[in-house]
Amino acid sequence: MESSLIYITILLLSMFEFSSGIVYNRGKYQFHFTCYNEGTTTNIRIIKLFLSHDNLKIHCFFQSDSEEDSKAVLGAFTTGGTAPSILIMNSTYNSVFHFNLSLFNNRLLWKIDIPRENITVNTDIAAVEEWVIRLTMHEKVNIYNTEGTLLDLVREPILQWRLGPILSKTKLMLLLPYVIDIKVTKCPCANDVALLAFVFNSTHSGVYIGKTIYGFWRDSETEWYDLTQAVYAELKDDHKGLTVIDMVITNHFLVILTSLGLFVSPDLRYPTTSYIQLSRAPFCGFERVDYIKGKLWYSEKCFANRESFEVDYVTITFDRNRTLSESSSCFYSKEPFREWLPCLSASYRSTRFLPHVVSFLIDQETYSGIYFFHHQGSKRTSVSVSMLKNGKPNPQTKFPAFKFPSSFNRPVGMVFHPRSHFLYVYGNEAWISSDGGNSFDLLSNFHTDIILRTAHSFYTSHISFISQIGNIYNTKAGLKRYTRLGKIHDKIFTLYYDQMGYIHKLTPDRFNTDTSHPDYGTLKSFFGAGSTTVSVVVWDASAECFVTTLVPTLKSSCSYLRTLHHVPGRYIPPAAWISGVQKDSRGFNMIKTLPVNYRPPSNMGISIPLTDNFYHADPSKPIPRNLFYKSKETGKYKQCANATSREMCNCTEHQKFSHAVAFSDCKEKVHRFRFPVTRYPVVLEIYNEQKQKFPVKPPYLVTVTEVNMRKNWELKHAEPESVKKMKNYLEPLLKTPVYNPFGLNLSIKGSELFHFKVSMVPGLSFCNLEEEFQIYVDEVPLPFPGHALIAIATSVVLGGLIFVSFLFQMHNIHPLRAFQRHRRRHTTNPSDTSVNS
């Protein structure tokens, strides 16, 4: 008994050795804290979790060489009343969840089950920030902190596509002898999602792309796809010598530069069931010799919770032969990347000695275009900034061009550090600008060692410069000093930073990779919608420090946490919504369970629905009210598209109770009212970031529409003089009625489901707030048939008269004349005859 107590005491004391989150070796034992999704396994030292449509189920444990040691450590923590907690966070969200204070099924782990809607209620496909998770054995004391990531597999756009036929590992290995370079690009909001492409020599053709969701921590999980046929489908003749030259994935598009042209994907937010189809960008006069010398330039910015002013730009530059026109050596485009414009304005192209455009970037913070020029005659290098006007660079420069010293004579590229405003130019030297290209400071002169490309991490602020002889130089955003990390001797390689800032060396035959964790700026103020960054830099910090720069992004826009809510006229508890029964004092059930595959009536009748929206959808069941041609033409599944049963629709509980038309497939139950609905109060409230609520009233104004195009309803509202003036001004512009939201009431004269959308009038707020609510009108009395009977009787009488007239006319019968003769015949004339008595 004494030895057991001593053993437990030693373990309890040893708990504090684990608190740093570092792997410790003590003799022959090794411990580290790890977690993984239920149903998967883990064999990597970093925690990578994934969120699907289902609940997030996590298992955590201490891993060691011995199962007995793991169990002993787990028992020590559990006996001490300590279990892990997990913090899930990104730039706009954080929440803490606690594991169960017991072992799961007597196994050597802790378990937690988190409903998806407790983390996010959204399931639409869009660029969304990958979460950082922080696990600790005690939330207040921060015992044994460790970090990892959580990736949303449902929403990340590129993950919803089949890029092409899957390439087997055997076929993949056959490609390696032809590889001369590799290209990597990562999703702006989820850096663990990355694409890898091979660049081939002239003896092999093809486009092959690998996709990872683990940030290349696992070699075996990278899936490879053959996109060769997708490219060939856009080519008319020459198919020889096809290879990837460069590649960029933006928030919503994939752009691939090949030796035979530039190809752009469809909008990745709208996937199809077939393989991805590419469209070729038209560059007249360009051939293979031009494309193989081309480069793509892109400023990585995450557009999670995207604003209307946020848009991606991509630039392509060509190192064309001097015998050709240099005016067309640089083009840029904004999504959807269908139109490519020359970087240089007409005034530039008319000059006698035209500079070569090394790179061109759009600075969205200042709405300007930044040129990186090299004057080949004088061998001088400069940066010039022009304001944008109607999306095009203005010939008038924003400020005088910055001219670099003559020592900077081998310029290669220009790049913004991700999610910041630090601008770098590089070649045989590296320079940094913190004011958008107005001025630069020298970072380093590499002399004959030319920097060819860079790699970046927004999470740790790292920037790595990769030289032509394999030297790796490292610095952090905003610092004016650097360190040399070392030299890579692989002939073919590239560097890649994952979401947590781990740097990976990628080679053609190995992408489960070598990894390592390698004063105030200016603030722009404005009153319009936009974004900017504030950089807090410790100027004298070493590049080896973990944190040297803080770069918060400020948005002048509506917070996505601010929402508009409709307050129902009566309260129904959540339990009643689940059961579908909640009766009022008269026994009337206030909840309507909609029929399967229900569609509301149209103005043509109850049996002729014309809306595209299904409610309570089930693809395995018949569709009612689908007899008429117009009804068959309409009606489209959304959540249930491509599903064969309701279970395959993957409707969450949140979607089933949501009023949003986007989730109508999932909607099962709605508010039920007895006919008629008269002066129903439409009460609206705004919830702010602190969950505070306040009523919506002027100067806010709203528009109201019925999403299924139903007509038999009306709204009434108060119209003070100020509202009347705004109403008269806005209605011609918006081409829809505008209402005062304060005191708004609704009357409905029709039957069945009415689905309303309330929208805040734009211009009065940065927020484009919308809310939806539904009302089902039931027990509508049969209409009194008097009008119909009168119409029928009138029609019969008129028809009969017309028919009788026709018969008279046909038989030459003239009733009026016959009547007159009859009267004359029976008229008694005066007589002179008398009768004697």
C-alpha positions in Angstrom: 0.0 0.0 0.0 2.8 2.4 0.8 4.6 1.8 -2.5 1.3 2.6 -4.4 0.9 5.8 -2.5 4.5 6.8 -3.3 3.9 6.0 -6.9 0.7 8.1 -7.1 2.5 11.0 -5.3 5.4 10.9 -7.8 2.9 11.0 -10.7 1.0 13.9 -9.2 4.3 15.8 -8.8 5.3 14.9 -12.3 2.1 16.4 -13.7 3.6 19.8 -13.5 6.5 18.6 -15.8 3.9 18.2 -18.5 2.5 21.8 -18.2 4.7 23.3 -20.8 3.2 21.2 -23.6 6.7 20.0 -24.7 7.5 16.4 -25.2 9.5 15.2 -22.3 11.9 12.2 -22.2 12.5 10.6 -18.8 14.6 7.6 -19.1 12.8 5.1 -21.4 9.4 6.8 -21.1 8.0 9.5 -23.4 4.7 11.3 -23.0 2.7 13.7 -25.2 -0.9 14.9 -25.1 -2.9 14.2 -28.3 -6.4 14.3 -29.6 -8.3 13.0 -32.6 -11.7 12.7 -34.2 -13.8 9.7 -33.1 -13.5 7.0 -35.8 -10.0 8.0 -36.9 -6.5 7.4 -35.7 -3.6 9.7 -35.3 0.1 9.2 -35.8 1.3 12.8 -35.9 2.4 15.0 -33.0 0.2 17.9 -33.9 -3.6 17.9 -33.3 -5.6 18.1 -36.5 -9.4 17.9 -36.0 -12.2 18.0 -38.6 -15.8 19.3 -38.4 -18.4 17.6 -40.6 -22.3 17.7 -40.6 -22.3 15.6 -37.5 -21.3 16.4 -34.0 -17.7 17.0 -33.2 -16.6 13.9 -31.2 -13.1 14.1 -29.8 -10.9 11.6 -28.0 -7.9 12.8 -26.0 -5.2 10.9 -24.2 -1.6 10.9 -23.1 0.5 8.8 -25.5 3.6 7.0 -24.3 5.7 4.0 -25.1 3.7 2.0 -22.5 0.0 1.6 -22.1 0.5 1.2 -18.4 2.2 4.6 -18.2 -0.5 6.3 -20.2 -3.2 4.8 -17.9 -1.3 5.8 -14.8 -1.0 9.5 -16.0 -4.7 9.6 -17.0 -5.7 8.1 -13.6 -3.6 10.6 -11.8 -5.3 13.6 -13.5 -8.8 12.1 -13.1 -8.3 11.2 -9.5 -7.2 14.8 -8.9 -10.5 16.1 -10.4 -8.8 17.3 -13.5 -10.1 16.8 -17.1 -9.2 18.6 -20.3 -11.1 21.6 -21.7 -10.9 22.8 -25.3 -11.0 26.4 -26.5 -12.1 26.8 -30.1 -11.3 30.2 -31.6 -10.6 32.3 -34.7 -10.4 36.0 -35.3 -14.1 36.5 -34.6 -15.2 33.6 -32.4 -14.1 31.7 -29.2 -15.8 29.3 -26.9 -14.7 26.8 -24.2 -16.0 23.2 -24.0 -15.3 20.7 -21.2 -14.5 17.0 -21.4 -16.3 14.5 -19.3 -14.5 13.9 -15.9 -14.1 10.2 -16.5 -12.5 7.7 -18.8 -14.5 6.7 -21.8 -15.7 3.1 -21.6 -12.8 2.4 -19.3 -10.4 3.2 -22.1 -7.3 5.3 -21.9 -8.9 8.5 -23.1 -11.3 11.4 -22.4 -14.2 12.1 -24.7 -16.3 15.1 -25.6 -19.3 15.4 -27.9 -20.0 18.9 -29.3 -23.0 19.6 -31.5 -22.0 21.3 -34.7 -24.5 24.2 -34.1 -22.7 25.0 -30.9 -19.7 25.9 -32.9 -21.3 27.2 -36.1 -24.8 27.2 -37.5 -23.7 27.9 -41.1 -23.4 25.1 -43.7 -23.2 27.1 -46.9 -20.1 26.7 -49.0 -17.8 29.7 -48.4 -14.3 30.6 -47.5 -14.2 30.2 -43.7 -11.4 30.6 -41.2 -9.8 27.4 -39.9 -10.2 27.4 -36.1 -7.3 27.1 -33.7 -7.9 24.9 -30.8 -6.2 25.1 -27.4 -6.4 22.2 -25.0 -5.5 22.5 -21.4 -5.8 20.2 -18.4 -7.2 23.1 -16.3 -8.8 26.2 -17.8 -7.8 28.6 -15.0 -4.4 27.2 -14.2 -3.5 26.5 -17.8 -1.9 23.2 -17.0 -0.3 21.5 -20.0 -1.5 23.7 -22.8 -1.2 22.5 -26.4 -2.6 23.8 -29.6 -4.0 22.3 -32.8 -6.5 23.1 -35.6 -10.1 22.4 -36.5 -11.1 22.4 -40.1 -14.7 22.7 -41.4 -15.0 20.1 -44.1 -18.5 21.2 -45.0 -17.9 24.7 -46.0 -14.3 25.0 -47.5 -15.0 25.5 -51.2 -12.2 23.4 -52.8 -13.1 20.4 -50.6 -16.5 20.1 -52.2 -15.1 19.3 -55.7 -13.8 16.2 -57.5 -10.9 17.8 -59.3 -10.6 14.8 -61.7 -9.9 11.1 -61.9 -7.9 9.9 -58.8 -4.3 9.1 -59.6 -3.0 5.8 -58.0 0.2 5.7 -56.1 1.7 3.4 -58.7 1.0 5.9 -61.6 2.2 8.8 -59.4 5.6 7.1 -58.9 6.0 6.8 -62.6 5.8 10.5 -63.0 8.7 11.4 -60.7 11.6 11.0 -63.2 10.1 13.8 -65.3 9.6 16.3 -62.5 11.8 19.4 -62.7 9.9 21.6 -60.1 7.0 21.6 -57.8 4.4 24.3 -57.0 2.3 24.7 -53.9 -0.6 27.0 -53.1 -2.9 27.0 -50.0 -6.4 28.2 -49.2 -6.3 31.8 -47.8 -8.6 31.0 -44.8 -7.5 27.4 -44.2 -3.8 27.0 -44.7 -3.9 23.3 -43.9 -5.8 22.9 -47.2 -3.2 23.0 -49.9 -2.6 22.0 -53.5 0.7 20.6 -54.9 1.5 20.4 -58.6 4.3 18.8 -60.6 6.2 20.8 -63.2 7.5 18.4 -66.0 10.3 18.5 -68.5 9.5 18.6 -72.2 9.4 14.8 -72.5 6.2 14.4 -70.5 2.8 16.0 -70.6 0.0 16.3 -68.1 -1.6 18.3 -65.2 -1.5 16.4 -61.9 -2.5 18.1 -58.6 -2.4 16.7 -55.1 -4.7 17.9 -52.4 -4.2 17.8 -48.6 -6.4 18.7 -45.6 -3.6 17.8 -43.1 -1.1 20.4 -44.1 1.1 17.7 -45.5 1.6 16.1 -42.1 0.6 12.8 -43.6 2.2 11.6 -46.8 -0.4 8.9 -47.4 -3.5 11.2 -47.1 -2.5 13.5 -50.0 -5.0 12.7 -52.8 -3.7 13.1 -56.4 -5.9 14.0 -59.3 -5.4 14.0 -63.1 -6.7 17.3 -64.6 -5.1 16.7 -68.0 -8.4 16.0 -69.9 -9.9 19.1 -68.3 -7.2 21.2 -69.9 -7.3 19.3 -73.2 -11.0 20.0 -73.5 -10.3 23.7 -73.8 -7.5 23.3 -76.4 -8.2 23.1 -80.1 -5.1 21.6 -81.5 -1.6 21.4 -79.9 -1.5 19.1 -76.8 2.2 18.5 -76.7 4.4 19.7 -73.8 1.6 20.4 -71.3 2.7 21.0 -67.8 1.8 23.2 -64.8 3.9 26.4 -64.6 2.3 28.1 -61.7 -0.9 27.9 -59.6 -2.9 30.0 -57.2 -6.0 29.2 -55.2 -8.0 32.3 -54.1 -11.0 32.4 -51.7 -13.3 31.1 -54.4 -11.3 30.2 -57.6 -8.5 28.0 -58.7 -6.2 29.6 -61.3 -3.7 27.4 -63.1 -1.0 28.6 -65.5 0.2 25.9 -67.8 2.6 25.8 -70.7 -0.4 25.9 -73.1 -2.4 28.7 -71.5 -4.0 30.1 -68.4 -7.0 28.2 -67.0 -9.6 29.2 -64.4 -12.1 27.1 -62.4 -15.7 27.8 -61.9 -16.8 29.5 -58.7 -15.8 26.9 -56.1 -18.8 27.8 -53.9 -21.1 26.1 -56.4 -19.9 22.5 -56.9 -21.2 20.0 -59.4 -21.2 16.3 -59.3 -18.9 16.0 -62.4 -15.2 16.6 -62.5 -14.1 20.3 -62.4 -14.3 22.1 -65.8 -11.7 24.7 -66.6 -12.1 27.7 -68.9 -9.1 29.2 -70.8 -8.3 32.8 -70.5 -7.9 34.5 -73.9 -4.4 35.9 -74.5 -4.1 36.6 -78.2 -0.6 36.1 -79.7 0.8 34.2 -76.7 2.5 30.8 -77.3 4.1 28.0 -75.3 7.4 29.9 -75.2 5.7 32.8 -73.4 3.6 30.7 -71.0 6.6 28.7 -69.7 8.2 32.0 -68.6 5.0 33.3 -67.0 4.3 34.0 -63.3 1.2 34.4 -61.2 1.0 37.0 -58.4 -1.6 37.0 -55.7 -1.9 38.7 -52.3 -3.3 36.2 -49.8 -6.3 37.6 -48.0 -8.9 35.6 -46.1 -12.5 36.7 -47.0 -14.3 34.9 -44.3 -17.5 36.8 -43.5 -17.0 38.4 -46.8 -17.9 42.1 -47.3 -19.1 43.5 -50.7 -15.9 45.4 -51.1 -13.7 42.4 -50.7 -12.6 40.8 -53.9 -9.6 38.8 -55.1 -7.1 39.9 -57.8 -4.6 37.9 -59.7 -1.8 39.2 -61.9 0.1 37.3 -64.7 3.4 38.6 -66.0 5.4 37.3 -69.0 9.1 37.6 -69.7 8.5 38.2 -73.4 11.1 38.5 -76.1 12.2 42.1 -76.7 11.2 41.9 -80.4 7.6 41.7 -79.2 5.5 44.5 -77.7 6.2 44.9 -74.0 2.9 46.7 -73.5 1.2 43.3 -73.2 3.6 41.6 -70.8 1.4 42.1 -67.7 -2.3 41.5 -67.1 -4.5 41.5 -64.1 -8.1 40.4 -63.3 -10.5 40.3 -60.5 -12.8 37.4 -59.8 -14.4 35.6 -61.6 -11.2 36.1 -63.7 -13.0 36.2 -67.1 -11.6 39.6 -68.2 -7.9 40.3 -68.1 -6.7 43.9 -68.5 -3.3 45.3 -69.2 -1.4 46.4 -66.1 0.0 49.5 -67.8 -2.3 52.3 -68.8 -2.3 53.7 -72.3 -0.1 56.6 -71.3 2.6 54.2 -70.0 2.4 52.2 -73.2 2.9 55.3 -75.4 6.3 56.1 -73.8 9.4 55.5 -75.8 11.4 53.6 -73.2 8.9 51.3 -71.6 9.9 49.7 -68.2 9.5 46.0 -67.7 6.8 45.1 -65.2 8.4 42.6 -62.8 5.2 42.3 -60.7 2.0 44.2 -60.2 -0.3 44.0 -57.1 -3.6 45.5 -56.1 -3.6 47.1 -52.6 -7.1 46.8 -51.5 -6.5 48.8 -48.3 -5.7 51.9 -50.2 -7.4 50.9 -53.5 -4.3 51.4 -55.5 -2.1 49.5 -57.9 1.6 48.9 -57.1 4.1 48.4 -59.9 7.5 46.8 -59.5 9.5 48.1 -62.5 12.9 47.2 -63.9 14.3 49.6 -66.5 16.4 47.3 -68.7 18.3 50.0 -70.4 19.5 51.7 -67.2 19.4 48.5 -65.1 17.5 50.5 -62.4 14.6 49.2 -60.3 11.7 51.2 -58.9 8.3 50.9 -57.3 5.4 53.2 -58.5 1.9 53.4 -56.9 -1.2 54.5 -58.9 -4.7 55.0 -57.5 -7.5 52.9 -59.0 -10.4 54.5 -60.9 -13.2 52.3 -61.9 -11.0 49.3 -61.1 -8.2 50.5 -63.4 -4.9 52.2 -62.5 -4.8 55.9 -63.0 -1.9 57.3 -65.0 -1.5 59.9 -62.2 0.8 58.3 -59.5 -0.1 58.5 -55.9 3.3 59.7 -54.9 6.8 59.9 -56.5 8.2 56.5 -57.5 10.7 55.0 -55.1 14.0 54.3 -56.9 16.3 51.6 -55.5 20.0 51.9 -55.5 21.9 50.5 -58.5 23.0 47.6 -56.4 19.5 46.2 -56.7 19.8 45.1 -60.3 18.3 41.6 -60.3 14.6 42.1 -59.3 12.5 38.9 -59.1 9.2 39.6 -57.3 7.0 41.5 -54.9 4.6 40.2 -52.3 2.4 41.4 -49.4 2.8 39.5 -46.1 -0.6 37.7 -45.7 -3.3 39.6 -43.8 -1.0 42.6 -43.3 0.2 45.7 -45.1 4.0 44.9 -45.1 5.2 44.9 -48.7 8.4 43.1 -49.7 10.4 43.2 -53.0 13.2 40.7 -53.5 15.9 39.5 -55.9 19.5 40.0 -55.2 18.3 42.2 -52.4 15.3 42.3 -50.1 13.5 45.5 -49.1 10.4 46.1 -46.9 7.8 48.8 -47.1 5.3 49.5 -44.3 3.4 52.4 -46.1 2.1 50.7 -49.2 5.1 51.3 -51.5 5.9 55.0 -50.7 9.2 54.2 -49.0 11.4 51.1 -48.5 14.0 49.9 -46.0 16.8 47.5 -46.9 16.4 44.1 -45.3 19.5 42.4 -46.8 21.8 42.4 -49.8 22.3 38.8 -50.9 24.9 39.8 -53.6 25.1 37.0 -56.1 22.7 34.7 -54.2 19.3 35.6 -55.9 16.0 35.1 -54.0 13.7 33.2 -56.3 10.5 32.8 -54.1 9.1 33.3 -50.7 6.9 31.4 -48.2 4.7 33.0 -45.5 2.8 32.2 -42.3 0.2 34.7 -41.1 -0.1 32.8 -37.8 3.5 33.2 -36.7 4.3 36.2 -39.0 7.2 34.3 -40.5 8.6 35.0 -44.0 11.1 32.8 -45.6 13.2 33.8 -48.6 14.4 30.9 -50.8 17.5 31.5 -52.8 18.7 29.9 -56.0 21.4 27.9 -54.3 19.0 26.6 -51.6 19.8 29.1 -48.8 16.8 29.8 -46.5 16.6 33.3 -44.9 14.0 33.9 -42.3 12.4 37.1 -40.8 9.1 38.2 -39.3 6.6 40.7 -40.6 7.7 44.2 -40.0 11.2 43.3 -38.7 14.3 44.8 -40.4 16.6 42.0 -39.5 16.8 38.3 -40.5 18.5 35.0 -39.8 19.8 32.3 -42.0 18.0 29.1 -41.2 20.3 26.9 -43.3 20.7 25.4 -46.7 18.6 22.8 -48.4 20.6 20.5 -50.7 17.6 18.9 -52.5 17.7 19.7 -56.2 13.9 20.0 -56.3 12.0 21.4 -53.3 9.7 24.1 -52.1 8.7 25.4 -48.7 5.2 25.6 -47.2 3.8 26.9 -44.0 0.7 25.2 -42.5 -2.0 26.8 -40.4 -0.1 26.7 -37.2 3.1 28.1 -38.8 5.1 24.9 -39.1 7.4 25.1 -42.1 7.5 22.0 -44.4 10.1 21.1 -47.0 8.2 19.5 -49.9 10.0 17.4 -52.5 8.6 15.3 -55.4 9.0 12.0 -53.6 8.2 13.2 -50.1 5.2 15.4 -49.1 5.0 13.6 -45.2 7.6 16.4 -44.8 10.6 17.8 -42.7 9.0 20.3 -40.4 10.1 23.0 -37.9 8.5 25.8 -36.0 10.6 28.2 -36.9 7.2 50.7 -32.1 3.6 51.2 -33.9 2.5 51.3 -37.5 0.1 53.7 -39.1 -3.7 53.5 -38.9 -5.8 54.7 -41.8 -9.1 56.3 -40.8 -12.2 56.6 -43.0 -15.9 56.6 -42.8 -16.7 54.4 -45.8 -16.8 50.6 -45.8 -13.4 49.0 -46.1 -10.6 47.3 -44.1 -7.1 48.1 -42.9 -4.4 46.7 -40.7 -2.6 48.0 -37.6 0.9 46.6 -37.2 2.4 46.5 -33.7 6.1 45.7 -34.2 8.9 45.2 -31.7 11.6 46.7 -33.9 14.5 45.4 -31.9 13.2 41.9 -31.4 15.2 38.9 -32.8 13.7 37.0 -35.7 14.0 33.9 -33.5 11.4 35.3 -31.1 8.0 33.5 -31.3 6.0 36.7 -31.4 7.5 40.0 -32.8 4.5 41.4 -34.7 0.8 41.8 -34.0 -1.3 42.6 -37.0 -5.0 43.0 -36.2 -7.3 43.7 -39.1 -9.9 46.5 -38.7 -13.0 46.5 -40.8 -15.3 49.4 -41.3 -18.4 47.3 -41.9 -21.2 45.4 -40.3 -20.2 42.8 -37.7 -21.5 39.4 -38.8 -22.5 38.9 -35.2 -25.1 41.7 -35.6 -28.4 40.1 -36.6 -32.0 41.0 -37.2 -34.7 39.0 -35.5 -38.5 38.7 -35.8 -40.2 38.4 -32.4 -43.2 36.0 -32.8 -46.5 37.2 -31.6 -46.8 34.2 -29.2 -44.3 32.1 -27.4 -44.0 28.4 -28.1 -41.5 26.5 -25.9 -38.8 24.3 -27.7 -40.3 21.1 -26.3 -43.5 21.9 -28.1 -41.7 22.4 -31.4 -40.2 19.0 -31.1 -43.6 17.3 -30.4 -45.5 19.4 -32.9 -48.3 20.2 -30.4 -49.0 23.4 -28.6 -52.7 24.3 -28.1 -54.2 27.6 -27.1 -57.0 28.2 -24.7 -59.5 27.1 -27.3 -57.8 23.9 -28.1 -56.3 25.2 -31.4 -52.9 23.7 -32.2 -50.5 26.6 -32.9 -48.0 24.4 -34.7 -48.4 23.1 -38.3 -46.4 20.1 -39.4 -46.0 20.6 -43.2 -46.8 17.8 -45.6 -43.8 16.0 -47.2 -42.5 17.8 -50.3 -45.0 20.7 -49.6 -45.1 23.8 -51.9 -47.4 26.7 -51.1 -50.2 27.7 -53.5 -49.9 30.2 -56.3 -52.3 32.9 -57.5 -53.5 30.4 -60.1 -54.9 28.1 -57.4 -54.1 25.8 -54.5 -53.4 22.9 -56.8 -50.9 24.8 -59.0 -47.8 25.7 -57.0 -45.3 27.7 -59.0 -42.5 28.3 -56.5 -39.1 26.6 -56.6 -39.1 26.1 -52.8 -39.9 22.8 -51.3 -40.6 22.4 -47.6 -40.2 19.2 -45.6 -38.4 17.7 -48.6 -38.0 13.9 -49.1 -36.7 12.8 -52.5 -37.9 9.3 -51.8 -41.5 10.4 -51.5 -44.0 11.5 -54.3 -44.4 15.2 -55.0 -48.0 16.4 -54.3 -49.7 19.0 -56.4 -47.6 18.2 -59.4 -50.2 17.5 -62.1 -50.0 20.7 -64.2 -47.1 21.4 -66.5 -46.2 24.7 -64.9 -45.9 23.0 -61.5 -43.7 20.3 -62.9 -41.4 22.9 -64.4 -40.8 24.5 -61.0 -39.7 23.1 -57.7 -36.0 22.5 -57.0 -34.3 20.8 -54.1 -31.5 22.7 -52.3 -30.2 20.8 -49.3 -31.7 17.6 -50.7 -30.2 18.1 -54.2 -28.6 14.8 -55.4 -30.0 13.0 -52.4 -32.3 9.9 -52.6 -33.8 10.1 -49.2 -34.4 12.6 -46.4 -31.7 11.1 -44.3 -29.2 11.8 -47.1 -30.2 15.5 -47.0 -28.2 15.7 -43.7 -30.5 18.3 -42.2 -29.3 19.5 -38.8 -31.7 20.4 -36.0 -30.9 24.1 -36.5 -31.8 23.8 -40.2 -35.1 22.1 -39.4 -36.2 25.0 -37.2 -34.6 27.8 -39.3 -36.9 30.2 -41.1 -34.3 30.8 -43.9 -35.5 30.0 -47.4 -32.0 28.4 -48.0 -33.0 25.6 -45.6 -36.6 25.2 -46.7 -35.9 21.6 -47.7 -35.3 20.9 -44.0 -38.2 22.9 -42.6 -40.8 20.7 -41.0 -42.9 22.9 -38.6 -44.2 26.4 -38.8 -46.5 28.8 -36.8 -50.2 28.0 -37.4 -52.9 30.7 -37.3 -56.7 30.6 -37.7 -58.2 32.5 -40.6 -58.3 35.5 -40.9 -55.0 36.9 -39.8 -55.7 40.6 -39.0 -53.2 43.2 -37.9 -50.5 40.7 -36.8 -47.7 42.8 -35.2 -44.4 42.4 -37.1 -42.0 43.1 -34.2 -38.3 43.4 -35.2 -35.2 43.6 -33.0 -31.5 43.9 -33.6 -29.1 41.8 -31.6 -25.6 43.2 -31.3 -22.2 41.6 -30.6 -22.9 41.6 -26.9 -26.2 39.8 -27.4 -28.0 43.0 -26.4 -31.2 43.7 -28.3 -33.0 46.9 -29.2 -36.2 47.6 -31.3 -35.9 48.5 -34.9 -37.4 51.9 -35.6 -36.6 55.0 -37.7 -34.3 56.0 -39.2 -34.2 52.3 -40.1 -36.6 51.4 -42.8 -37.5 48.0 -44.2 -38.8 46.2 -47.3 -41.0 43.1 -47.1 -41.4 40.4 -49.7 -43.1 37.1 -49.9 -40.5 34.6 -51.2 -43.1 32.4 -52.9 -44.6 35.3 -54.9 -48.0 35.1 -53.1 -50.2 38.3 -53.2 -53.1 38.2 -50.9 -51.6 40.0 -47.9 -51.0 43.6 -46.9 -49.0 45.7 -44.5 -49.9 48.8 -42.7 -47.6 51.2 -40.9 -47.3 54.6 -39.3 -46.2 57.4 -41.7 -44.8 60.4 -39.9 -43.5 63.2 -42.1 -39.9 62.1 -41.8 -40.7 58.5 -42.9 -43.0 59.8 -45.7 -40.1 61.8 -47.2 -37.7 58.9 -47.0 -40.4 56.6 -48.4 -41.0 58.8 -51.4 -37.3 59.1 -52.1 -36.4 55.4 -51.7 -39.3 53.6 -53.4 -38.5 54.8 -57.0 -34.9 53.7 -56.4 -35.6 50.4 -54.9 -38.7 49.7 -57.0 -40.5 48.1 -54.0 -42.6 49.5 -51.1 -40.7 50.8 -48.1 -42.1 50.5 -44.6 -41.6 52.0 -41.1 -40.6 49.0 -39.0 -42.0 50.5 -35.8 -45.7 49.6 -35.5 -45.7 47.5 -38.6 -48.7 45.1 -38.8 -49.7 42.4 -41.3 -53.0 41.1 -42.6 -53.5 37.9 -44.6 -56.6 37.0 -46.6 -55.3 33.8 -48.2 -54.7 30.3 -46.9 -51.8 27.9 -46.2 -48.1 29.0 -46.0 -46.8 32.5 -46.3 -43.1 33.0 -46.1 -41.9 36.6 -45.6 -38.5 38.1 -45.9 -37.8 41.4 -44.1 -34.8 43.4 -45.4 -33.2 46.5 -44.0 -33.1 49.3 -46.5 -29.4 49.8 -47.6 -27.6 53.1 -47.0 -28.7 53.6 -43.5 -26.2 51.1 -42.0 -23.2 49.0 -43.0 -25.3 46.0 -42.3 -27.4 44.2 -44.9 -29.7 42.7 -42.3 -32.4 40.3 -43.3 -34.9 38.2 -41.4 -37.5 35.6 -42.4 -40.6 34.3 -40.8 -43.5 32.0 -41.8 -47.2 31.9 -41.1 -49.5 29.0 -42.0 -53.2 30.1 -42.2 -55.6 27.3 -41.6 -59.3 26.6 -41.2 -60.3 28.9 -44.0 -64.1 28.8 -44.4 -65.5 27.9 -47.8 -66.3 31.1 -49.8 -70.0 32.0 -50.1 -71.0 30.8 -53.7 -73.5 33.7 -54.3 -71.2 35.5 -56.7 -70.6 32.4 -58.7 -74.3 31.5 -58.9 -75.3 35.0 -60.0 -72.6 34.9 -62.7 -73.8 31.4 -63.9 -77.5 32.4 -63.9 -76.8 35.6 -65.8 -74.8 33.7 -68.4 -77.6 31.2 -68.8 -80.2 33.9 -69.3 -78.1 35.9 -71.7 -77.2 32.8 -73.6 -80.9 31.7 -73.8 -81.9 35.1 -75.1 -79.3 35.1 -77.8 -80.3 31.5 -78.9 -84.0 32.4 -79.1 -83.1 35.5 -81.1 -81.1 33.4 -83.5 -84.1 31.0 -84.0 -86.5 33.8 -84.7 -84.1 35.4 -87.2 -83.6 32.0 -88.9 -87.3 31.4 -89.4 -88.0 35.0 -90.3 -90.1 35.5 -87.3 -90.6 39.1 -86.1 -92.2 39.1 -82.7 -92.7 42.8 -82.6 -94.6 43.0 -85.9 -96.8 39.9 -84.9 -97.6 41.6 -81.6 -98.6 44.8 -83.3 -100.9 43.0 -85.8 -102.4 41.1 -82.9 -103.3 44.3 -81.2 -104.9 45.8 -84.3 -106.9 42.7 -84.9 -108.5 42.8 -81.5 -109.1 46.5 -81.3 -112.8 47.1 -81.2 -113.9 50.0 -83.6 -117.1 52.2 -82.9 -120.4 50.5 -84.4 -123.7 52.0 -85.5 -125.7 48.8 -84.6 -127.9 49.0 -81.5 -129.6 46.4 -79.5 -133.2 46.8 -78.5 -134.3 45.6 -75.1 
